[in-house]
Amino acid sequence: MSAMRFGGEFKLANPVDELTRRWQERRDERRLAQDRDGAPREAADPVRAARAASAFPFRRVTPADYVARFGADMAGFTYDDYTYTDAALQAWLDEVGRLLRALPKTPEEPEAPAERETPDSPDAPAEPQTSDR
């Protein structure tokens, strides 16, 4: 497990995030080598092609809008590893993959919610005093 720097302090990376990051690096390197060497991508099998055509809104949503909405949650997009007979689907999936690879790789630490002050806190504002008179 590696340490990552968040807001001035080091924290150990989540093991799943670390494995995902390493998988993404290996996949990106493989895709770059494939593209550089002109190696053809494998054709999607009929089940994968049908799943892609029905699962992705490639006729209604632009790749940029899709990635803007869902990209942060898409750690393992592999649909662009294959070729498809539908040219519009192919172009859409390729662009989604390109945009996803351009996203920052470092997971962002969610902001911790502000600590609530309690009456026992020395800095807590005094409770308003009310009189029963």
C-alpha positions in Angstrom: 0.0 0.0 0.0 1.4 3.4 -0.8 1.0 6.7 1.0 -0.8 9.6 -0.7 -0.6 13.2 0.3 -4.0 14.9 1.0 -4.1 18.4 2.3 -0.7 18.5 3.9 -0.9 15.1 5.6 0.0 11.6 4.5 -2.6 8.9 4.5 -2.4 5.3 3.4 -4.2 4.7 0.2 -7.3 2.5 0.3 -6.1 -1.0 -0.9 -8.9 -1.2 -3.5 -8.1 2.3 -4.8 -4.4 1.3 -5.1 -5.2 -1.9 -7.0 -7.6 0.0 -9.3 -4.9 2.6 -9.9 -2.3 0.0 -10.8 -4.8 -1.9 -13.1 -5.6 1.4 -14.8 -1.9 2.2 -15.4 -1.3 -1.3 -16.9 -4.4 -1.0 -19.1 -3.4 2.5 -20.3 0.1 1.3 -21.1 -1.3 -1.7 -23.0 -3.7 0.5 -25.0 -0.9 3.0 -25.8 1.4 0.2 -27.0 -1.5 -1.3 -29.1 -2.2 2.1 -30.7 1.5 2.8 -31.2 2.1 -0.5 -32.8 -1.0 -0.4 -34.9 -2.3 -3.6 -33.4 -6.0 -4.1 -34.1 -8.4 -4.4 -31.3 -10.5 -7.5 -30.9 -14.0 -7.4 -32.1 -16.7 -7.3 -29.4 -18.6 -10.5 -29.1 -22.3 -10.3 -29.9 -23.3 -10.2 -26.2 -20.9 -7.4 -25.4 -22.0 -5.4 -28.5 -25.7 -5.8 -27.6 -25.0 -4.8 -24.0 -23.0 -1.7 -25.1 -25.8 -0.7 -27.5 -28.5 -1.0 -24.9 -26.6 0.3 -21.8 -25.0 3.4 -23.2 -27.1 6.4 -24.4 -24.8 7.0 -27.4 -27.6 8.4 -29.6 -28.9 10.8 -27.0 -26.0 12.0 -24.8 -22.6 13.3 -25.9 -19.5 11.5 -24.6 -18.5 14.7 -22.8 -21.8 15.0 -21.0 -21.8 11.3 -20.1 -18.3 11.5 -18.6 -19.1 14.7 -16.8 -22.0 13.0 -15.1 -20.7 9.5 -14.5 -16.9 9.6 -15.1 -15.9 9.9 -11.5 -17.6 6.6 -10.7 -16.2 4.7 -13.7 -13.0 3.1 -12.5 -12.9 0.2 -15.0 -14.3 1.2 -18.4 -13.2 -1.4 -21.0 -15.8 -1.0 -23.7 -13.3 0.9 -25.8 -11.0 -2.1 -25.8 -13.1 -3.7 -28.6 -14.4 -2.8 -32.0 -18.1 -2.7 -32.9 -20.0 -2.9 -36.2 -22.1 0.2 -35.3 -19.8 3.1 -36.3 -21.8 5.6 -34.1 -21.4 3.3 -31.1 -17.7 2.8 -31.8 -17.0 6.5 -32.0 -19.0 7.2 -28.9 -17.3 4.5 -26.8 -13.8 5.5 -28.1 -14.4 9.1 -27.1 -15.8 8.1 -23.7 -12.6 6.0 -23.1 -10.4 8.9 -24.2 -12.2 11.4 -21.9 -12.0 8.9 -19.0 -8.3 8.4 -19.4 -7.8 12.2 -19.4 -9.5 12.5 -15.9 -7.1 12.9 -12.9 -6.0 9.6 -11.6 -5.6 10.6 -8.0 -8.7 10.0 -5.9 -9.8 13.1 -4.2 -10.2 13.0 -0.5 -13.8 14.0 0.4 -14.0 16.9 2.6 -14.6 15.9 6.2 -17.8 17.5 7.6 -17.2 20.3 9.9 -17.0 19.2 13.5 -20.1 20.3 15.5 -19.4 22.3 18.5 -20.8 21.0 21.7 -21.6 22.9 24.8 -18.7 21.1 26.5 -16.3 22.7 23.9 -14.3 25.6 25.4 -14.9 27.6 22.2 -18.6 26.9 22.0 -20.8 30.0 22.2 -22.7 30.4 25.4 -26.3 29.3 25.4 -28.7 32.2 25.6 -30.0 32.7 29.1 -33.8 33.0 29.5 -35.5 34.0 32.5 -38.7 32.4 33.9 -40.0 35.7 35.3 
